[in-house]
Amino acid sequence: PKTRSGTAISAFALTEPGSGSDVANNTMTATLDGDQYVLNGQKTWISNGGIADVYCVFAQTGEGPGARGMSTFIVPADTPGLLISERLETIAPHPLATLDFNDLRIPVHAMIGDPGQGFKIAMSVLDVFRSTVAAAALGFARRALDEALDRVASRHVQGAPLFELQMVQGHIADMAVDVDASALLVYRAAWTKDSGAPRVTREAAMAKLFATDQAQRVIDKAVQLHGGDGVKSNETVEKLYREIRALRIYEGASDVQRVVIARQALGAHRGK
């Protein structure tokens, strides 16, 4: 309730030093001890790490190998045994941290769902996260297009606005198409989820892949159209150029999305 109302910040603690996209090989353990679970291990690249009030933590509980033995727990940030061991600095400001869990004890009722359901829970949450990352990339791309349009309309070259050059018009056209196509994929993923679909794996992966990759292209074109001003510190397009890069990595890198999409396409084909 507190996270829904905005009075508490949550974090999703899935990634580990030795397993980023390969979630099934996570090694953090949660050992049952009476009416408690004892958590040991490390998580890293955790968004909101160090500022969150509560963490959603994934650990191996032993019901089976790999993904079949993963479970999910709610861990308050002030639980003894939880240490913020490192704050991670990146090219664009973002609260990221490495978390250490040392004999951290939580009650059995802190588990979300049933034992061994953690991987399924993680993947369903990533469906939503990937859609929101796509939406963020779309916002970045729209701002870059707006900045580019302002630039080419006001900047004069050889006595005429930069926009009068046909090559510049071609860049603007490509940017506009990329923005609108991204918007359609983002809206489809969100609409499908809001319509009650239990999973939006395919739609979210497509939106995330396309919107983030195309936003990188749109922003790069905006920087190019700004000339030297495009790489000046604190210029809007320069900040967007730094901000967009991470979106093509977290919540599943672009190549991971391609694998997800291909598997979904094959599954749909076999189901015909």
FENRA-V77991 format. One record per backbone hydrogen bond with DSSP energy under -0.5 kcal/mol. CO is the residue of the C=O (numbers start at 0). NH is the residue of the N-H. E is the energy in kcal/mol with one decimal. If there is no record, write none. Layout:
co=CO nh=NH e=E
co=CO nh=NH e=E
//
This chain:
co=0 nh=4 e=-1.9
co=1 nh=5 e=-0.8
co=1 nh=6 e=-1.8
co=1 nh=7 e=-1.3
co=8 nh=52 e=-3.2
co=8 nh=53 e=-1.5
co=10 nh=12 e=-0.7
co=10 nh=55 e=-3.0
co=11 nh=13 e=-1.1
co=12 nh=57 e=-1.6
co=14 nh=43 e=-2.0
co=15 nh=18 e=-1.3
co=18 nh=15 e=-2.0
co=20 nh=22 e=-1.7
co=21 nh=24 e=-1.7
co=22 nh=25 e=-2.1
co=27 nh=59 e=-3.7
co=28 nh=39 e=-2.2
co=30 nh=37 e=-2.4
co=32 nh=35 e=-1.1
co=34 nh=107 e=-1.8
co=35 nh=32 e=-3.6
co=36 nh=38 e=-0.6
co=36 nh=105 e=-2.1
co=37 nh=30 e=-2.5
co=38 nh=103 e=-2.1
co=39 nh=28 e=-2.5
co=40 nh=100 e=-3.0
co=42 nh=98 e=-3.0
co=44 nh=46 e=-0.7
co=45 nh=48 e=-1.9
co=45 nh=96 e=-1.0
co=47 nh=50 e=-1.8
co=47 nh=51 e=-1.8
co=52 nh=76 e=-2.5
co=53 nh=10 e=-1.4
co=54 nh=56 e=-0.8
co=54 nh=74 e=-3.0
co=55 nh=12 e=-2.9
co=56 nh=72 e=-2.8
co=58 nh=70 e=-3.0
co=59 nh=29 e=-2.6
co=64 nh=67 e=-1.6
co=65 nh=68 e=-1.7
co=66 nh=69 e=-1.3
co=66 nh=118 e=-0.6
co=68 nh=60 e=-3.4
co=68 nh=61 e=-0.9
co=69 nh=117 e=-2.7
co=69 nh=118 e=-0.5
co=70 nh=58 e=-2.3
co=71 nh=111 e=-2.6
co=72 nh=56 e=-3.0
co=72 nh=74 e=-0.6
co=74 nh=54 e=-2.7
co=75 nh=78 e=-1.7
co=78 nh=81 e=-1.6
co=79 nh=104 e=-0.5
co=80 nh=82 e=-0.6
co=80 nh=101 e=-2.7
co=82 nh=84 e=-1.2
co=82 nh=99 e=-3.1
co=85 nh=87 e=-0.5
co=85 nh=97 e=-2.8
co=93 nh=95 e=-1.0
co=94 nh=47 e=-2.4
co=94 nh=48 e=-0.7
co=95 nh=87 e=-2.1
co=96 nh=45 e=-2.1
co=97 nh=84 e=-1.5
co=97 nh=85 e=-1.2
co=98 nh=42 e=-2.5
co=99 nh=82 e=-2.5
co=99 nh=101 e=-0.6
co=100 nh=40 e=-2.0
co=100 nh=102 e=-0.6
co=103 nh=38 e=-3.3
co=105 nh=36 e=-2.9
co=106 nh=109 e=-2.2
co=107 nh=110 e=-1.6
co=109 nh=73 e=-2.4
co=110 nh=112 e=-0.5
co=111 nh=71 e=-0.6
co=113 nh=116 e=-1.8
co=116 nh=120 e=-2.2
co=117 nh=121 e=-2.9
co=118 nh=122 e=-2.4
co=119 nh=123 e=-1.9
co=120 nh=124 e=-2.2
co=121 nh=125 e=-2.3
co=122 nh=126 e=-1.4
co=123 nh=127 e=-1.0
co=124 nh=128 e=-2.6
co=125 nh=129 e=-3.1
co=126 nh=130 e=-1.2
co=127 nh=131 e=-1.9
co=128 nh=132 e=-2.4
co=129 nh=133 e=-2.1
co=130 nh=134 e=-1.9
co=131 nh=135 e=-2.2
co=132 nh=136 e=-2.4
co=133 nh=137 e=-2.2
co=134 nh=138 e=-2.1
co=135 nh=139 e=-2.2
co=136 nh=140 e=-2.6
co=137 nh=141 e=-2.5
co=138 nh=142 e=-2.2
co=139 nh=143 e=-2.4
co=140 nh=144 e=-2.5
co=141 nh=145 e=-2.4
co=142 nh=146 e=-2.6
co=143 nh=147 e=-2.5
co=144 nh=148 e=-2.6
co=145 nh=149 e=-2.3
co=146 nh=150 e=-2.1
co=147 nh=151 e=-2.8
co=148 nh=152 e=-1.6
co=149 nh=153 e=-1.5
co=150 nh=154 e=-2.6
co=151 nh=162 e=-2.3
co=154 nh=161 e=-3.2
co=156 nh=159 e=-1.3
co=159 nh=156 e=-3.3
co=160 nh=163 e=-2.0
co=161 nh=164 e=-1.8
co=164 nh=168 e=-2.0
co=165 nh=169 e=-2.1
co=166 nh=170 e=-1.9
co=167 nh=171 e=-2.4
co=168 nh=172 e=-2.4
co=169 nh=173 e=-2.3
co=170 nh=174 e=-2.4
co=171 nh=175 e=-2.5
co=172 nh=176 e=-2.3
co=173 nh=177 e=-2.3
co=174 nh=178 e=-2.2
co=175 nh=179 e=-2.3
co=176 nh=180 e=-2.7
co=177 nh=181 e=-2.1
co=178 nh=182 e=-2.2
co=179 nh=183 e=-2.0
co=180 nh=184 e=-1.7
co=181 nh=185 e=-2.5
co=182 nh=186 e=-2.9
co=183 nh=187 e=-2.0
co=184 nh=188 e=-2.1
co=185 nh=189 e=-2.3
co=186 nh=190 e=-2.9
co=187 nh=191 e=-2.7
co=188 nh=192 e=-1.9
co=189 nh=193 e=-2.7
co=190 nh=194 e=-1.6
co=191 nh=196 e=-1.7
co=192 nh=195 e=-1.7
co=199 nh=203 e=-3.1
co=200 nh=204 e=-2.2
co=201 nh=205 e=-2.3
co=202 nh=206 e=-2.2
co=203 nh=207 e=-2.8
co=204 nh=208 e=-2.6
co=205 nh=209 e=-2.5
co=206 nh=210 e=-2.4
co=207 nh=211 e=-1.7
co=208 nh=212 e=-2.0
co=209 nh=213 e=-2.7
co=210 nh=214 e=-1.8
co=211 nh=215 e=-1.8
co=212 nh=216 e=-1.5
co=213 nh=217 e=-3.0
co=214 nh=218 e=-2.8
co=215 nh=219 e=-2.1
co=216 nh=220 e=-2.3
co=217 nh=221 e=-2.1
co=218 nh=222 e=-2.4
co=219 nh=223 e=-2.2
co=220 nh=224 e=-2.5
co=221 nh=225 e=-1.0
co=222 nh=225 e=-0.6
co=223 nh=226 e=-1.3
co=225 nh=228 e=-1.2
co=226 nh=229 e=-1.4
co=227 nh=230 e=-1.4
co=228 nh=231 e=-1.2
co=231 nh=234 e=-1.9
co=234 nh=238 e=-2.3
co=235 nh=239 e=-2.3
co=236 nh=240 e=-2.0
co=237 nh=241 e=-1.4
co=238 nh=242 e=-2.5
co=239 nh=243 e=-2.4
co=240 nh=244 e=-0.6
co=241 nh=245 e=-0.6
co=242 nh=246 e=-0.5
co=243 nh=246 e=-0.7
co=243 nh=247 e=-0.6
co=244 nh=247 e=-1.2
co=245 nh=248 e=-2.2
co=245 nh=249 e=-2.3
co=247 nh=253 e=-1.7
co=248 nh=251 e=-0.7
co=252 nh=255 e=-0.5
co=252 nh=256 e=-2.0
co=253 nh=257 e=-1.7
co=254 nh=258 e=-1.7
co=255 nh=259 e=-2.4
co=256 nh=260 e=-2.8
co=257 nh=261 e=-2.4
co=258 nh=262 e=-2.4
co=259 nh=263 e=-2.3
co=260 nh=264 e=-2.6
co=261 nh=265 e=-2.4
co=262 nh=266 e=-2.4
co=263 nh=267 e=-2.3
co=264 nh=268 e=-2.1
co=265 nh=269 e=-2.5
co=266 nh=270 e=-1.4
co=268 nh=271 e=-1.2
//
